[in-house]
Amino acid sequence: MDSFFTAIRSLGVRRGPHRMLAGVCGGLADRFGVSPWLVRLLFVLSLVLPGSGVVVYGIAWILLPDENGVIPLQRSLTR
């Protein structure tokens, strides 16, 4: 299981310091070098389109590490 979390960390996407909720949009913006507001706008637009934007955001939140490299899912599984 540790290799799974190591692979996630190696993607280079972290929940960023530009947080409004969980930092997923800010982390993606930092990784791809775009404005956090653009990523937030795209996320809001994904909510009105058919699909499951909220589910994807939730999955990203539990799988993406924060600035310290802590992944919420890994932390909850190791307790």
FIGUBA-432695 format. One line per 4 residues: number of its first residue (from 1); their letters; for each residue y, x, z of N, C-alpha, C. Coordinates in steps of 0.001 Angstrom, whole numbers. Example, Ala and Ser with C-alpha at 12.3 -4.5 7.8 and 13.67 -1.06 7.14 Angstrom:
2
1 = as = -5690/13190/7800/-4500/12300/7800/-3300/13200/7800 | -2250/12850/7080/-1060/13670/7140/30/12900/7870
***
This chain:
79
1 = mdsf = -1190/825/0/0/0/0/1258/872/0 | 1170/2044/624/2335/2932/643/2732/3390/-751 | 1758/3553/-1642/2094/3976/-3005/2895/2893/-3730 | 2645/1623/-3405/3412/523/-3987/4873/623/-3575
5 = ftai = 5125/829/-2284/6501/924/-1792/7176/2207/-2261 | 6422/3282/-2415/6961/4521/-2958/7398/4309/-4411 | 6599/3565/-5172/6953/3274/-6560/8229/2439/-6639 | 8381/1504/-5737/9605/692/-5713/10816/1570/-5420
9 = rslg = 10679/2470/-4440/11796/3366/-4114/12152/4269/-5288 | 11160/4644/-6085/11409/5567/-7192/12158/4904/-8350 | 12289/3593/-8345/13046/2901/-9398/14529/3231/-9353 | 15015/3642/-8202/16420/3996/-8072/17340/2814/-7816
13 = vrrg = 16781/1652/-7518/17592/478/-7212/17525/248/-5710 | 18682/196/-5092/18766/-77/-3656/19731/-1219/-3438 | 19468/-1997/-2399/20425/-3035/-2045/21686/-2320/-1613 | 22736/-2512/-2358/23924/-1682/-2252/24895/-2030/-1148
17 = phrm = 25890/-1189/-1027/26925/-1383/-13/27893/-2505/-383 | 27862/-2953/-1637/28748/-4035/-2086/28066/-5373/-1822 | 27871/-5688/-545/27090/-6862/-171/27946/-8095/21 | 27391/-9211/-415/27946/-10509/-60/26867/-11271/708
21 = lagv = 25628/-11202/240/24507/-11822/946/23533/-10726/1359 | 22596/-10425/488/21588/-9421/825/21801/-8094/105 | 22761/-8019/-799/23065/-6779/-1487/22296/-6528/-2762 | 21523/-7520/-3210/20722/-7333/-4422/21617/-7146/-5647
25 = cggl = 22598/-8015/-5824/23490/-7907/-6989/24292/-6601/-6945 | 24761/-6220/-5759/25494/-4970/-5617/24626/-3764/-5928 | 23376/-3807/-5504/22453/-2711/-5787/22141/-2587/-7264 | 21932/-3728/-7916/21690/-3697/-9359/22920/-3201/-10108
29 = adrf = 24095/-3622/-9657/25337/-3169/-10291/25500/-1664/-10155 | 25228/-1123/-8969/25315/328/-8773/24337/1072/-9667 | 23127/556/-9776/22085/1224/-10559/22446/1288/-12040 | 23028/197/-12560/23306/132/-13990/24756/421/-14337
33 = gvsp = 25568/753/-13322/26939/1177/-13564/27861/77/-14056 | 27664/-1133/-13567/28530/-2247/-13943/29172/-2824/-12680 | 30114/-3715/-12872/30809/-4332/-11752/29876/-5261/-10974 | 29918/-5197/-9645/29111/-6138/-8852/29456/-7595/-9163
37 = wlvr = 30714/-7858/-9499/31106/-9232/-9817/30450/-9718/-11099 | 30241/-8838/-12067/29557/-9224/-13289/28114/-9616/-12990 | 27445/-8828/-12170/26056/-9135/-11823/25999/-10437/-11025 | 26951/-10644/-10121/26986/-11901/-9363/27211/-13093/-10285
41 = llfv = 28094/-12931/-11258/28343/-14005/-12218/27082/-14320/-13011 | 26395/-13290/-13464/25141/-13509/-14195/24106/-14195/-13316 | 24066/-13845/-12038/23133/-14503/-11122/23479/-15975/-10968 | 24756/-16289/-10788/25173/-17687/-10647/24836/-18461/-11917
45 = lslv = 25064/-17843/-13072/24700/-18497/-14325/23193/-18728/-14420 | 22412/-17811/-13875/20955/-17987/-13907/20514/-19157/-13040 | 21337/-19543/-12073/20985/-20678/-11230/21087/-22004/-11968 | 22006/-22091/-12939/22175/-23341/-13671/21224/-23444/-14859
49 = lpgs = 20635/-22353/-15267/19659/-22377/-16346/18296/-22761/-15773 | 17448/-23338/-16592/16099/-23643/-16104/15388/-22354/-15707 | 14770/-22373/-14602/14075/-21191/-14112/14196/-21107/-12616 | 13924/-19956/-12103/13892/-19808/-10649/14699/-18592/-10209
53 = gvvv = 16010/-18614/-10454/16883/-17503/-10076/16856/-17219/-8590 | 16785/-18266/-7771/16764/-18084/-6317/15471/-17402/-5883 | 14372/-17752/-6494/13082/-17136/-6153/13092/-15659/-6521 | 13610/-15347/-7704/13684/-13945/-8141/14585/-13147/-7203
57 = ygia = 15713/-13732/-6799/16625/-13068/-5871/15912/-12810/-4533 | 15186/-13787/-4045/14458/-13624/-2781/13404/-12536/-2853 | 12688/-12498/-3961/11678/-11447/-4134/12344/-10080/-4189 | 13470/-9984/-4924/14192/-8709/-4997/14682/-8300/-3615
61 = will = 15134/-9260/-2815/15637/-8942/-1480/14540/-8357/-596 | 13330/-8908/-647/12282/-8384/235/11645/-7106/-301 | 11829/-6812/-1605/11207/-5617/-2184/12145/-4435/-2375 | 13444/-4670/-2507/14360/-3549/-2748/14755/-2877/-1437
65 = pden = 14736/-1546/-1417/15147/-840/-196/16656/-913/4 | 17079/-774/1264/18511/-705/1546/18974/738/1390 | 20202/1029/1823/20750/2379/1653/19940/3440/2388 | 19229/3034/3446/18426/3976/4233/16990/4079/3728
69 = gvip = 16671/3352/2658/15318/3387/2111/14353/2430/2788 | 14846/1541/3640/13989/598/4362/13760/-640/3490 | 12485/-961/3248/12110/-2144/2484/11705/-3229/3483 | 12373/-4407/3455/12067/-5454/4436/10594/-5859/4484
73 = lqrs = 9935/-5986/3326/8523/-6375/3327/7660/-5315/3992 | 7915/-4059/3701/7127/-2978/4302/7347/-2946/5812 | 8589/-3129/6237/8895/-3138/7671/8161/-4271/8371 | 8128/-5449/7756/7454/-6574/8393/5941/-6422/8398
77 = ltr = 5393/-5745/7406/3946/-5536/7371/3478/-4463/8353 | 4339/-3526/8695/3944/-2424/9576/4227/-2725/11047 | 4798/-3855/11338/5053/-4199/12749/3813/-4628/13431
***
